[in-house]
Amino acid sequence: MSEKLVDLAKVLRSKNSGPFQITLDILFDNKEAYDRVVKADVINEETIMKLYHLERKNICCIVFFEKALGIKVTYNRKIASGGCFDRDVYGAQQQSPLFDLEVE
């Protein structure tokens, strides 16, 4: 049975990773949920490219931290933080596309 990532993760957040990048944090409060998401392989370059309308070259890294039960995704911002036309200076409202991601 599939569940949404938002129901499995304890924390889904985004933040600036400098003025030119955004980091997405996906944190879990139990190893079972973390392992399920990792095994489902739903957090990958293809998914991030699709959800965030990015080219592969703009994905900096996807890191899995088993000891912390967390996943970090960092990608290049299309517009620098605080730059002209930037609508989210702190990069704090970018996690929403992850919410409805289905995990088997």
Contacts in CASP RR format, 6 or more apart in sequence:
PFRMAT RR
TARGET T0000
AUTHOR 0000-0000-0000
METHOD contacts of the structure
MODEL  1
MSEKLVDLAKVLRSKNSGPFQITLDILFDNKEAYDRVVKADVINEETIMK
LYHLERKNICCIVFFEKALGIKVTYNRKIASGGCFDRDVYGAQQQSPLFD
LEVE
2 102 0 8 1.000
2 103 0 8 1.000
2 104 0 8 1.000
3 102 0 8 1.000
3 103 0 8 1.000
4 99 0 8 1.000
4 100 0 8 1.000
4 101 0 8 1.000
4 102 0 8 1.000
4 103 0 8 1.000
5 12 0 8 1.000
5 26 0 8 1.000
5 37 0 8 1.000
5 42 0 8 1.000
5 98 0 8 1.000
5 99 0 8 1.000
5 100 0 8 1.000
5 101 0 8 1.000
5 102 0 8 1.000
5 103 0 8 1.000
6 12 0 8 1.000
6 98 0 8 1.000
6 99 0 8 1.000
6 100 0 8 1.000
8 28 0 8 1.000
8 33 0 8 1.000
8 36 0 8 1.000
8 37 0 8 1.000
8 103 0 8 1.000
9 26 0 8 1.000
9 27 0 8 1.000
9 28 0 8 1.000
9 33 0 8 1.000
9 37 0 8 1.000
10 27 0 8 1.000
10 28 0 8 1.000
10 29 0 8 1.000
11 25 0 8 1.000
11 26 0 8 1.000
11 27 0 8 1.000
12 24 0 8 1.000
12 25 0 8 1.000
12 26 0 8 1.000
12 27 0 8 1.000
12 95 0 8 1.000
12 98 0 8 1.000
12 99 0 8 1.000
13 24 0 8 1.000
13 25 0 8 1.000
13 92 0 8 1.000
13 95 0 8 1.000
14 22 0 8 1.000
14 23 0 8 1.000
14 24 0 8 1.000
14 25 0 8 1.000
14 91 0 8 1.000
14 92 0 8 1.000
14 93 0 8 1.000
14 94 0 8 1.000
14 95 0 8 1.000
15 22 0 8 1.000
15 23 0 8 1.000
15 25 0 8 1.000
15 90 0 8 1.000
15 91 0 8 1.000
15 92 0 8 1.000
16 22 0 8 1.000
16 23 0 8 1.000
16 81 0 8 1.000
16 90 0 8 1.000
16 91 0 8 1.000
17 23 0 8 1.000
17 74 0 8 1.000
18 81 0 8 1.000
19 77 0 8 1.000
19 80 0 8 1.000
19 81 0 8 1.000
19 82 0 8 1.000
20 76 0 8 1.000
20 77 0 8 1.000
20 80 0 8 1.000
20 81 0 8 1.000
21 60 0 8 1.000
21 74 0 8 1.000
21 75 0 8 1.000
21 76 0 8 1.000
21 77 0 8 1.000
22 74 0 8 1.000
22 75 0 8 1.000
22 77 0 8 1.000
22 91 0 8 1.000
22 94 0 8 1.000
23 72 0 8 1.000
23 73 0 8 1.000
23 74 0 8 1.000
24 72 0 8 1.000
24 73 0 8 1.000
24 74 0 8 1.000
24 75 0 8 1.000
24 94 0 8 1.000
24 95 0 8 1.000
24 98 0 8 1.000
25 70 0 8 1.000
25 71 0 8 1.000
25 72 0 8 1.000
26 37 0 8 1.000
26 43 0 8 1.000
26 70 0 8 1.000
26 71 0 8 1.000
26 72 0 8 1.000
26 73 0 8 1.000
26 98 0 8 1.000
27 68 0 8 1.000
27 69 0 8 1.000
27 70 0 8 1.000
27 71 0 8 1.000
28 34 0 8 1.000
28 37 0 8 1.000
28 69 0 8 1.000
28 70 0 8 1.000
29 69 0 8 1.000
30 69 0 8 1.000
31 69 0 8 1.000
33 69 0 8 1.000
34 66 0 8 1.000
34 69 0 8 1.000
34 70 0 8 1.000
34 71 0 8 1.000
36 103 0 8 1.000
37 43 0 8 1.000
37 71 0 8 1.000
37 103 0 8 1.000
38 64 0 8 1.000
38 66 0 8 1.000
38 71 0 8 1.000
40 103 0 8 1.000
40 104 0 8 1.000
42 101 0 8 1.000
42 102 0 8 1.000
42 103 0 8 1.000
43 62 0 8 1.000
43 71 0 8 1.000
43 73 0 8 1.000
44 62 0 8 1.000
45 56 0 8 1.000
45 59 0 8 1.000
45 62 0 8 1.000
47 101 0 8 1.000
48 54 0 8 1.000
48 59 0 8 1.000
48 62 0 8 1.000
48 73 0 8 1.000
48 75 0 8 1.000
49 55 0 8 1.000
49 56 0 8 1.000
49 59 0 8 1.000
51 97 0 8 1.000
51 98 0 8 1.000
51 101 0 8 1.000
52 75 0 8 1.000
52 94 0 8 1.000
52 97 0 8 1.000
54 75 0 8 1.000
54 76 0 8 1.000
58 75 0 8 1.000
58 76 0 8 1.000
59 73 0 8 1.000
59 74 0 8 1.000
59 75 0 8 1.000
59 76 0 8 1.000
60 74 0 8 1.000
60 75 0 8 1.000
60 76 0 8 1.000
61 72 0 8 1.000
61 73 0 8 1.000
61 74 0 8 1.000
62 71 0 8 1.000
62 72 0 8 1.000
62 73 0 8 1.000
63 71 0 8 1.000
63 72 0 8 1.000
63 73 0 8 1.000
64 70 0 8 1.000
64 71 0 8 1.000
65 71 0 8 1.000
65 72 0 8 1.000
77 91 0 8 1.000
79 85 0 8 1.000
79 86 0 8 1.000
80 86 0 8 1.000
81 89 0 8 1.000
81 90 0 8 1.000
81 91 0 8 1.000
82 89 0 8 1.000
88 94 0 8 1.000
END
